[in-house]
Amino acid sequence: MSSADHTLRVPIPASGASRVPEDVRVSDVRHVLVLPDRDAAEEAAEAVGDRFGLAEEPQLVRDALAGEDDAEDAQWLVVLTDPEERLDPKELDEFAAEWDGWHEEP
């Protein structure tokens, strides 16, 4: 079981009540695309939903490099949630490369 897989234990209701599955799989899979600047991240965030049919809007995060004071030296992250685990990391890496970025491996 990977660290992204969790099992939620749900108590079984008393007889006569509606039944709920005992074990429900919960996925918190996230993909991170690393982009060189804000413009690239914003463009990629707009395009990724159309390309991969995402249900949730990607999250943009500024990632300042260690020791860098200049905002221009920051990388930008596009964080994608993937609860169904249907996104292919290789395809995401190729997508991010269109903006001189990459898919960050966990």
C-alpha positions, 0 to 999 in steps of 0.5 A, a space after each residue: 500500500 502506498 503512502 497515498 492510500 488510506 483506509 477509512 473505517 466506518 462503523 456498521 449501523 445497527 440492523 434495520 438502519 441503512 448499511 454503509 461499506 465498512 472499508 472505504 478507500 480514500 485517495 489523496 493523490 496529488 501531482 506537482 508540475 514545476 514551472 519556471 515562472 508565474 506566467 508559465 504556471 498560469 498558462 499551464 494551469 489554464 490548459 491542464 484542465 482542458 487537456 486532462 479533463 480535471 474536475 477540480 481547478 489546479 492550485 498555483 503555489 510560489 516556491 521560493 528557492 532556498 537563499 533567493 531574495 528576488 521574487 523573479 527567482 521563484 519557481 511556480 508549482 501547479 498542484 493537481 488533485 487526482 482522486 481517481 488516480 487516472 493521470 499519467 505522470 509521464 503525460 504530465 511531464 510532457 505537458 509541463 515540458 511545453 512550458 520548460 517545466 517538469 512533473 515532480 516525482 514524489 
